C-alpha cells in the first residue's frame, strides 16, 4: 500500500513547485518511498469529501493505511520519523532539525506569504506601493538573521535534514524577489537543495502535472 | 538540572499570557517538569548572547543540558516527546496531535498575527480601516473551518494533547476580537484549556513577571 497525497490539478504557480505538496513529494523521494497522487480541482478542494481529510480545504493531505494527515510540516515529520535519511540519530541534532522545520513554517514563511498575498489581492489598491517597504522589511529581517545563522555551513545542521527540506521549500517562494538574492549564502543553500536528485524527481513530477493542465487548457481554448 | 527558558522581562501584552513563552510554560506544567526562567529585555533579546540561542532575537529559547532550542512549537514537541501526558501512545493519534500543533502555528496563527501587526503598526495609516474586512475575513475562514473540525468534541483528538495546547494558545490571541466569539464551540474549547490547573499555574507565573515589571515602572515614574 503506497501512501496517497493530494495536489492541485491546476497548479497556480505555473509549475514552479511552490505549492505545499512539493516538500511532501521531496521528502518521499529522499527516503525512497513510492507514493500515489490524487489531483484535486479548486472546487473539489472546498468540497466535503476533501474537507473530511483536510478541514481547511487545502492541499496536501496524506493517507497511509488508516492514518490521514494534513499540514505539510506534520506530513514531512511523519515521513522523517518512519524512514531513515531525514533526521539525525543523535537526539539533540534530531530536536534541532525539527526546530528548523518549525522555524521555516512559523518564522520565515509567514512574512513571505503575507507579501505574496498582498501582490495577489491588493496590487490594484491605492495603498499597495506604500505598504511594500514594510512587507519587504519583515522578510529582510528574517532572512538576514537566517543568513547569519547559516553562515558558511552547507546545511542548518551537520547533515541535510527535514529542517533544510522545509526551509529550502519556503525560501524558494522568495526566490527572484531580490530579497533572497541579498544573501548569497542563502541563494547557494537553496541551490544545494535543488541540486539533490530527490528534489529533481519531486520537481519533475509536479511539473508534469502542470504540463498536463497546460495541455488541457490549450485543447479547450 | 532544570531546563531554562527565556521570556520577556517587560511583557508587552499586559500580563495576558499571549507571548510565546506561555505555551512552553504550560507544557512544562502539564508534564510536571520544574524549570527556571531567564527574563530578557528587548535590548538583550537583540544582543549577541541571546541570538546565539535564538538567531531571530525572539523569546522563548530552551536550554536543557547541552541541548538548546528555539521555536515554541519545537520546544513543546521536545517536552511532549520526553514526558508522558501530551501525546497519545497510539501512533496515528500521536501523528494527528502533532499535526494540530503545525495547524495551530502554520494555518491558524499567521492571519491572527497579521491582523495584530496591522493594529500595532498601521492603525494611523489611511488604509487601515479599508484593509480590516479582508484581514478579518482570512481569520474568519480559518476559524469557521476549525470550528467545524472540532464540532462538539472536547479536544481535537480523543484526549487533551500538545495539539490542543498549541491551538488554544494561538486562539487566545483572537479572544475578545469578536471573531473567536462567532464560534461558541471554540470559545468553550479555549475555556476548557484555560481551566486546566497546569494552564493556571503557567498563567500565574507569567502574570507575576508582568506585575513585577509594572511595579518597577511605577517606582521609576
Contacts between the chains, C-beta under 8 A, distances in Angstrom:
chain1	res1	chain2	res2	distance
A	51	B	145	7.6
A	51	B	148	7.9
A	55	B	145	5.0
A	55	B	146	7.1
A	55	B	148	6.5
A	55	B	149	3.9
A	56	B	103	7.7
A	56	B	107	5.7
A	56	B	142	6.7
A	56	B	145	4.8
A	56	B	146	8.0
A	57	B	145	6.9
A	58	B	107	7.9
A	66	B	92	6.2
A	67	B	91	7.8
A	67	B	92	4.5
A	67	B	95	6.1
A	67	B	96	7.9
A	69	B	95	6.0
A	69	B	96	6.8
A	69	B	99	5.2
A	70	B	99	6.5
A	70	B	103	7.4
A	71	B	99	5.1
A	71	B	102	4.0
A	71	B	103	5.3
A	71	B	106	6.2
A	71	B	107	7.0
A	73	B	102	4.1
A	73	B	106	6.0
A	74	B	95	7.0
A	74	B	98	5.5
A	74	B	99	3.8
A	74	B	101	7.6
A	74	B	102	4.4
A	74	B	103	7.7
A	77	B	98	6.4
A	77	B	102	7.9
A	78	B	95	5.2
A	78	B	98	7.7
A	91	B	67	7.8
A	92	B	66	6.1
A	92	B	67	4.5
A	95	B	67	6.1
A	95	B	69	6.0
A	95	B	74	7.0
A	95	B	78	5.2
A	96	B	67	7.8
A	96	B	69	6.8
A	98	B	74	5.5
A	98	B	77	6.4
A	98	B	78	7.8
A	99	B	69	5.2
A	99	B	70	6.5
A	99	B	71	5.1
A	99	B	74	3.8
A	101	B	74	7.6
A	102	B	71	4.0
A	102	B	72	8.0
A	102	B	73	4.1
A	102	B	74	4.4
A	102	B	77	7.9
A	102	B	105	6.8
A	103	B	56	7.7
A	103	B	70	7.4
A	103	B	71	5.3
A	103	B	74	7.7
A	105	B	102	6.8
A	105	B	105	6.5
A	105	B	106	4.5
A	106	B	71	6.2
A	106	B	73	6.0
A	106	B	105	4.5
A	106	B	106	6.5
A	106	B	109	7.4
A	107	B	56	5.7
A	107	B	58	7.9
A	107	B	71	7.0
A	109	B	106	7.4
A	109	B	110	7.9
A	110	B	109	7.9
A	110	B	110	4.4
A	110	B	113	6.7
A	110	B	114	7.5
A	113	B	110	6.7
A	114	B	110	7.5
A	114	B	114	5.8
A	121	B	134	7.2
A	122	B	131	7.9
A	122	B	134	8.0
A	125	B	127	7.4
A	125	B	130	7.8
A	126	B	127	7.3
A	127	B	125	7.4
A	127	B	126	7.3
A	127	B	127	3.6
A	127	B	130	7.6
A	127	B	131	7.5
A	130	B	125	7.8
A	130	B	127	7.6
A	131	B	122	8.0
A	131	B	127	7.5
A	134	B	121	7.2
A	134	B	122	8.0
A	142	B	56	6.7
A	145	B	51	7.6
A	145	B	55	5.0
A	145	B	56	4.8
A	145	B	57	6.8
A	146	B	55	7.1
A	146	B	56	7.9
A	148	B	51	7.9
A	148	B	55	6.5
A	149	B	55	3.9
